[in-house]
Amino acid sequence: MTSITISEEDFSKFKEFFYRKTGMQFENSKRYFVDKRLIERIEATNSGSFRSYFVMLRFETTGEELQKLVNLMTVNETYFFREEYQFKCLVDSILPEIVRKKKDDSPIRIWSVPSSSGEEAYSIAIYLLEHWSGIDRWDVEIISSDIDTEIISQAKKGHYSPRSVQNLPDKILHKYFTYKNEGYQICRDLQQAVEFTRVNIMEPLEVRSYRNMDVIFCRNLLIYFDDVSRRYAAEMFFDAMKAGGFVCLGHSESMSRISSLFRVCKFPEAIVYQKPLESR
């Protein structure tokens, strides 16, 4: 049984450090979750104590240990066609609005962040293929990003448990998946339709290459942020988007309570948020 303990002071120091690095906050109710994962990494690195581990974590130049810790601390709970009404909104209202105002033939860019294990991005691709007639006329780029490198590797593999695909109609399941190794393997065409990348949206240098997005799906991430981090994320999304682009948040999240940069759009299928069009 481990003799390593995490004190209140240790927990406070780590919370503040992790917040500065990722924008994510841990409440006291998460003590067991955090302590268990910290002790796991302290033992794995033979640091011996929280203090030694924390010094190594702060001054490590490669960032490898921080990434391993981030991978442990992030929650990746999702499934195919989660909050499906937003995908319906995408094909019935958002994309028709975007193409109506497009002035060139550049690809439509959709960014899913966080990617988790890829269900959201692949759901978007499936929904476009099944329900959007414009897919035959327009090129679409789907980028899916996460801070967790292990979950990105999992997403790229495209292999899912029966639970992950339980909401998919049988027709869709049999069309795009093959039963394999007690789970479901997504088809190669869909794997190639999504670009998976690693990004920390709290790091300006990492997000500046994400530009000209038409639609951003950021669902159930901002609930882990405080008000300051939420506003920063909203400003980052604003800069990453084309004028007239749309942001889709989780059902319990509201951009109106975070930032006044976006205007509220009440489509029949869902409430989303739009970057105002440039003045003419």
N, C-alpha and C positions, 0 to 999 in steps of 0.2 A: 504494500500500500504506500502511495506517495507521501512524502513528508513536506512537499512543497506547498506553501500557502500563499494566498494573495490577500494582502491587507486592504483595509479601506483606502489608505493612502495610495497603495499600488494601483488599485482599481481606478481611483480618480486620475492618477497620472496617465494610465493607459487610455482611459476614456478621452481625455483631452488630446493626447497624441493621435489617436485613431481618428478623432473628429477632424483634426487639422489635415490629415492625410486623405481622408475619404469623404468627409461631410456627413458621415453616419454617426449617430449618437446611440449610446446604450444606456437605458434607464437602469435603476437599481434592481428592478425586477428581473433583469437579464444577468444578474451576478453569476448564477450557476452556469449559464450558457457560456459566458465570457471566461470565467475562471477555469472551467474544464478545458477549453481550447488553448488558453494561455499555458496551463500546466503541461498540456500535450506537447506544445512547441518548446517549452523550457527543457523538458525531458529529451525530446528529439535532438536538440542542439547541445545537450550535455552542459547547459549553462549553470545548473545547480540551484539557482535562485531567481526570483523575479528581477531583482536589481541587476544582476549580471546580464540576464537576457535583455532587459530593457536598454541597457547601455549599448549592447551589441546591435539591437534593433534600430536605435536612433542614429548610430554612427556608421552602420554598414553602407558601403558605397555602391554595391551592386543592386540593392533593393530586393534581392532574392528572398530573404527571410520575410520581409514585409509582405511580399506577394503571397508566400505560403500561408501567412497568418490571415491575410485578406480572404484567401480561398476558403479558409476554415470558418471565418466569421460571417460570411455572406449567406443569406437565405435564398434558396432557389426552389420555390414552390410554384409550379405552374402546370398547365395541361393544354392540349389542343382545343381551339375554339373557345377559350376562356373569354367571358364577356363578349360573346359573339355579336351582340348588337352593334358594337363599334366597327367590326369588319363589314357588317351590312351598311353602316353609315359610310364607310370608306368607298364602297363600290356604287352605292345609290346616290350619294350626295357630295362627298368630298372630291372624288376624282372627276366627276362631271363638271364641278365648279372649277377645278384646276385646269382641265383641258380647254374649257370654254375661254379662259383668259390667257392661255399659252400663246406666245408670240414667236416661238421657234420650235424646232423638232428635237430639242435636247431631251434626254431621258427623264422620266419622272423618278425622283429619288425619295425613297422611304427609309427612315431610320428607326430601328427598334432598339431601345435601350432602357433597361438592361436586357440582354439577350436571354439570360438564364440558360436553360439547356436547349433552346432553339424553337420551342413550341410556338411562340408568338410569331416569329419571322416566317416559319414554314406555314403557319395558319394563314398569314397574309398572302403568301404565294399561292396557296391552294384556293383561297377565296377569290383572288384575281382570275385564276384560270377557270374557275367554275361559274363565276357570277358577273364578271365585268367584260362587256363586249369590246371595250377599248383595248384589251390586251392584244388584240390582233393588229392594232394600228400604232400603238405606242410602246417604246422601249421602257422597261421599268427596272431600276436598280434597287435592290433591297439590301441594306447594310444592317447588321445586327451586332451590337457591341456590349461588352461586359467588363467589369474590373477583375473578374475571377477567371484565371487562365485555364483552370481545370474544367470549369463548366463550359468554356468555349470549345475545348477539345471534345467534350462530350457532345456538344451541339453539332460539331462538324461531322461526327460519326453518324448521327441521325438514327440512333437505335433507341426505341422507347418501350417502356413497360406498358402492360395492358391498361393500367390506371391512367397513364398519360393520354391514351387515345380513346378512352371510354365514351367521350362525348361526340366522337366522329360518327356520322352515318355509315352504315356498312358499305354503301356504294363508294364513298370516299376512301374508306379504309382499304378496301380491296383494290381500288384504282391506283393508289399512291404508296401503298405499303406492302411488304412481304413479311409473313410470319417467319421469324428466325431467332434461334437461341432464346426461346421463351419470351420473346418480345416482338416488336414490329420495327422493321428496317425501312426507312423512307427511301423512295426511289432516287436514283442518281441524278435525274434531271432536276429534281427539287433541291438536292444537295448543292448542285452547281448554280442554282438560281439565287442563293443567298451568300453574301460575303460576311464572314464572321471576323470581328476585330476585337482586340483588347484596348480598353480606354478607361481612364479615370476622369469622369466629367468634372472633377474638382481641380484638375490640373490644366491651366490655360494652354500650355504648350502641346498637350496631348489632344485637345479638342479643336485646335485651330484649323486642322486639315478637314474637318467635317463642315462642309459648306454647301449652300444651294439645295438644302433639303425642302421637298414639297410637303412631306408629312412626317411627323415624329410621333411614335408611340412611346410614351414613358409612363407605364402603368404600374402603380404600387411600388414605386421607388421613393418618391418624395415623402412618404409617410415615415421613413426612417431618418429624415433630415429635420433640422430645426429651421426656424424662420429665415435666418441669415443664409443658410445653405440652399434653402428652397429658392430664395430670391436670386442667388447666384446662378443656380441651375436654370431658372427662367430666363435670365439675361443671356446665358450661354446658348440656350435653344433659340432665342430671338436672333442672335448673331449667326447661328448655323442655318437659318431658314431663308428661303426666298420670300419676298414680299407676297402676301396672299396665301402663304403656307399655313398648315394646320397642325395643332398639337392635340393628341388624345391622351388623357390622363385616366387613372383608375377611377372606379365609381365613387370612392370615398374621398377623392382629391378634387380640389377646386383651384384653378389658376387665378380666379377673381380674388381669392383670399391671399394670394402670394404676390402677384404683380399686376400692374395696370398696363403693361406693355401690349397685352393681347386683348382682342375683343371677343366677347362671348358669341358663339354661333349655335343657335338652337335648331338643329336639323330634326326632321321627324324621327330619326332613329336614335339620336344621341346629342348630348351637349359637348361641343368641342371648342377649341380656342384658336383664333386666327391672328397671324401677324398682319397688321393693316397694310393695304396696298400703298405703294409709293405714291406721293402726290404728283399729279400730272401738271 
